[in-house]
Structures are given as structure tokens and as C-alpha cells.
Amino acid sequence: MLKTKKKQGIIKKSQTHDKDTGSPEVQVAVLSAKIDELALHLKKHKKDNHSRRGLLKMVADRRTHLKHLEKTNKPRYEKIMKTLEAK
């Protein structure tokens, strides 16, 4: 689970304007942070299948957001893919 301050920091880094909390870039960034934390949890707790299911749902949700962004706005998609690859 992301702490509020960490989530706000992620949102500030990826938002397109001051009050942006729902754009695909923000949602992908927040999902990526959650996925990273949950992946670390699952490395320690290998038999936690409930969390594994949540991880798979988050990955699918992130993939859906990226597909939508790729279809609608290619430059924004390429920009977010560069930031994801940098991690």
C-alpha cells in the first residue's frame, strides 16, 4: 500500500497540470509504484495468492491504460514508456 505522501509525490511528478489526478499518465505512474511494492512483497511471501491476484489485476489495468493512450495520443504514450523503461 502506498503512503499518502509518496503517492502525492508520484502524482506531482507525472501530472500534466496543477489539478491533474486522473490522466492516463498519473494513473500509470501510480499503478507502476503499487506494482513495484507488491512485487517486492510477493518475493518475500511466495504463497500469498490473494495479493498475487491483485498484482495481476493492476498489471492488466496498467496495460489497458497504456493501450488507450497509444491509440489516442502517440507522443504522450512514447513519453510515458521512456519513463517506465528508465525505472
Protein Blocks (a to p, Z undefined) as FASTA:
>chain_A
ZZfklmmmmmmmmpcbfklckbmklmmmmmmmmmmmmmmmmmmmmmlmklmmmmmmmmmm
mmmmmmmmmmmmmmlmmmmmmmmmmZZ
